[in-house]
């Protein structure tokens, strides 16, 4: 994707994070529109700084795991070979969650987190995943993104059932998954780090 295609102008909002104004290419990558959010496919050029911050945030490292990403360049490579690869192989993946702004430019957005579906080799069904930058937690964005993502999964991707996983001590995620209609299924090994994960299940025709 060329710089001309993206037509990116980066400025900083009063929360200290970049607002990105983007052109046609990224508009076409928008998948889900909610009252406060837009979910779109990740872009290695646009999202590298944000993803580097997210993957190294305290909550991500504690509850999801260390992905070994430490620089913006490594984050760009991670987006290309992990997140974008899933779009090609599975037809779905984790998406950038952006906050709608009141900017005069309606194409401006602030990245606040990620949400979408992951296909693990160890599980027969895709699982719902979500994570927010710490400064955007506590506003209901994770629930709003996940709720609309599940609807997208059922209506557009054609998913019938999904899993979700969370470490046992992540009570906030357990509560959110319960609000979304998930039920606990069993405990499984955590393949990313020592310990276990709680596996949740949801039939999507009930969403």
C-alpha positions as CSV (number, residue, x, y, z in Angstrom):
1,X,0.0,0.0,0.0
2,X,1.6,3.3,-1.1
3,X,1.8,6.5,0.9
4,X,-0.4,8.1,-1.7
5,X,-3.1,5.5,-1.3
6,X,-3.1,6.0,2.5
7,X,-2.9,9.8,2.4
8,X,-2.1,9.8,6.1
9,X,-1.9,13.0,8.2
10,X,-1.0,12.3,11.8
11,X,-1.8,14.7,14.6
12,X,-2.0,14.2,18.3
13,X,-5.2,14.5,20.4
14,X,-5.6,15.7,24.0
15,X,-5.1,12.1,25.2
16,X,-1.6,12.0,23.7
17,X,-2.4,9.5,21.0
18,X,-2.3,9.9,17.3
19,X,-5.4,10.6,15.3
20,X,-5.0,9.3,11.8
21,X,-6.8,10.8,8.8
22,X,-6.9,8.3,6.0
23,X,-8.1,7.9,2.4
24,X,-9.9,5.4,0.2
25,X,-7.7,2.3,0.9
26,X,-8.4,2.2,4.6
27,X,-12.1,3.2,4.2
28,X,-12.5,0.0,2.2
29,X,-10.9,-2.0,5.1
30,X,-13.7,-0.9,7.5
31,X,-15.7,-3.9,8.5
32,X,-17.9,-3.0,11.5
33,X,-19.5,0.3,12.4
34,X,-20.9,0.7,15.9
35,X,-22.4,3.8,17.7
36,X,-18.9,4.8,19.0
37,X,-16.4,2.6,17.2
38,X,-15.2,1.4,13.8
39,X,-13.5,-1.9,13.4
40,X,-11.2,-2.3,10.4
41,X,-8.4,-4.6,9.2
42,X,-5.0,-3.8,10.5
43,X,-2.4,-2.0,8.4
44,X,1.3,-2.5,9.1
45,X,2.2,1.1,8.2
46,X,-0.6,2.8,10.1
47,X,-1.0,0.6,13.2
48,X,2.6,-0.4,14.1
49,X,3.1,2.3,16.8
50,X,-0.3,1.5,18.4
51,X,0.2,-2.3,18.3
52,X,3.7,-1.9,19.8
53,X,2.1,0.0,22.7
54,X,-0.7,-2.5,23.1
55,X,1.4,-5.6,23.1
56,X,3.7,-4.1,25.7
57,X,0.9,-2.8,28.0
58,X,0.8,-4.3,31.5
59,X,-2.6,-5.9,31.1
60,X,-1.7,-7.5,27.8
61,X,1.6,-9.0,29.2
62,X,-0.1,-10.2,32.3
63,X,-3.3,-11.7,30.9
64,X,-2.5,-12.5,27.3
65,X,1.2,-13.0,27.1
66,X,4.5,-11.7,25.8
67,X,4.6,-11.6,22.0
68,X,8.3,-10.6,21.9
69,X,7.6,-7.4,20.1
70,X,9.6,-4.4,21.4
71,X,9.9,-2.0,18.5
72,X,7.7,-0.3,16.0
73,X,9.5,-2.3,13.2
74,X,8.8,-5.6,15.0
75,X,5.2,-4.6,15.5
76,X,4.8,-3.9,11.7
77,X,6.3,-7.3,11.0
78,X,4.0,-8.9,13.6
79,X,1.0,-7.3,11.9
80,X,2.0,-8.5,8.5
81,X,2.9,-12.1,9.4
82,X,0.3,-12.7,12.2
83,X,-2.8,-10.5,11.9
84,X,-2.9,-9.9,8.1
85,X,-1.9,-13.5,7.4
86,X,-5.0,-14.7,9.3
87,X,-7.2,-12.6,7.0
88,X,-5.7,-14.4,4.0
89,X,-5.7,-17.9,5.5
90,X,-8.9,-17.9,7.6
91,X,-11.0,-15.1,6.2
92,X,-11.1,-13.4,9.5
93,X,-8.8,-12.2,12.3
94,X,-8.2,-9.5,14.9
95,X,-9.2,-6.0,13.8
96,X,-8.1,-2.6,14.9
97,X,-10.8,-0.9,17.0
98,X,-10.9,2.8,16.4
99,X,-12.8,5.5,18.3
100,X,-15.1,7.8,16.3
101,X,-14.2,11.4,16.8
102,X,-16.0,14.7,16.5
103,X,-13.4,16.0,14.0
104,X,-14.6,17.9,11.0
105,X,-12.9,15.2,9.1
106,X,-15.2,12.2,9.4
107,X,-12.4,9.9,8.3
108,X,-10.4,10.6,11.5
109,X,-10.1,7.8,14.1
110,X,-8.2,7.0,17.2
111,X,-7.0,3.4,17.8
112,X,-8.1,2.1,21.2
113,X,-7.7,-1.7,20.9
114,X,-8.2,-4.8,19.0
115,X,-11.1,-7.2,18.7
116,X,-11.9,-10.1,16.4
117,X,-11.5,-13.9,15.9
118,X,-8.4,-16.1,16.3
119,X,-8.0,-19.6,14.8
120,X,-5.8,-21.7,17.1
121,X,-4.3,-25.0,16.0
122,X,-5.3,-26.4,19.3
123,X,-9.0,-25.5,19.1
124,X,-11.6,-26.7,16.7
125,X,-13.5,-23.4,16.7
126,X,-12.4,-19.8,16.2
127,X,-12.2,-17.8,19.5
128,X,-13.2,-14.2,20.2
129,X,-10.3,-12.0,21.3
130,X,-10.1,-8.5,22.5
131,X,-7.7,-6.1,24.2
132,X,-7.7,-2.3,24.9
133,X,-5.0,0.2,25.6
134,X,-5.2,0.9,29.3
135,X,-6.2,4.6,28.9
136,X,-9.4,3.5,27.1
137,X,-10.6,0.8,29.5
138,X,-13.7,1.3,31.6
139,X,-15.8,3.0,28.9
140,X,-17.6,-0.1,27.6
141,X,-15.6,-0.2,24.4
142,X,-14.6,-3.8,24.7
143,X,-18.2,-5.0,25.1
144,X,-19.4,-2.8,22.3
145,X,-16.7,-4.0,19.9
146,X,-17.2,-7.6,20.9
147,X,-21.0,-7.6,20.6
148,X,-20.9,-6.2,17.1
149,X,-18.0,-8.4,16.2
150,X,-20.0,-11.5,17.1
151,X,-22.9,-10.2,15.0
152,X,-20.5,-9.7,12.1
153,X,-19.1,-13.2,12.6
154,X,-22.6,-14.8,12.4
155,X,-24.0,-12.7,9.6
156,X,-21.0,-12.0,7.4
157,X,-18.4,-14.7,8.1
158,X,-21.0,-17.4,8.7
159,X,-19.7,-18.6,12.0
160,X,-22.1,-20.8,14.0
161,X,-20.2,-21.3,17.2
162,X,-17.2,-19.6,18.8
163,X,-14.9,-20.0,21.7
164,X,-13.2,-17.5,24.0
165,X,-10.3,-18.0,26.3
166,X,-9.1,-16.1,29.4
167,X,-6.7,-16.8,32.2
168,X,-8.6,-17.8,35.4
169,X,-7.6,-14.7,37.3
170,X,-8.8,-12.3,34.6
171,X,-12.2,-11.6,36.2
172,X,-13.0,-8.6,34.0
173,X,-12.8,-10.7,30.9
174,X,-14.8,-13.5,32.5
175,X,-17.5,-11.0,33.4
176,X,-17.6,-9.4,29.9
177,X,-17.8,-12.9,28.3
178,X,-20.7,-13.7,30.6
179,X,-22.5,-10.5,29.5
180,X,-22.0,-11.5,25.9
181,X,-23.7,-14.9,26.5
182,X,-20.7,-17.1,26.7
183,X,-20.7,-20.1,29.1
184,X,-17.7,-21.7,30.7
185,X,-16.8,-25.0,29.1
186,X,-13.6,-26.4,30.5
187,X,-10.0,-25.6,31.5
188,X,-7.3,-26.0,28.8
189,X,-3.5,-25.6,28.8
190,X,-2.1,-22.2,28.0
191,X,0.2,-22.8,25.0
192,X,1.7,-19.3,25.2
193,X,2.9,-19.4,28.8
194,X,2.8,-21.7,31.8
195,X,-0.6,-22.2,33.4
196,X,-4.1,-22.8,32.2
197,X,-6.9,-21.0,30.3
198,X,-10.7,-21.0,30.9
199,X,-12.5,-22.0,27.7
200,X,-15.8,-20.3,27.0
201,X,-18.4,-21.3,24.4
202,X,-21.2,-19.4,22.5
203,X,-23.7,-20.5,19.9
204,X,-24.0,-17.5,17.6
205,X,-27.5,-18.0,16.5
206,X,-28.4,-17.0,20.0
207,X,-26.7,-13.6,19.6
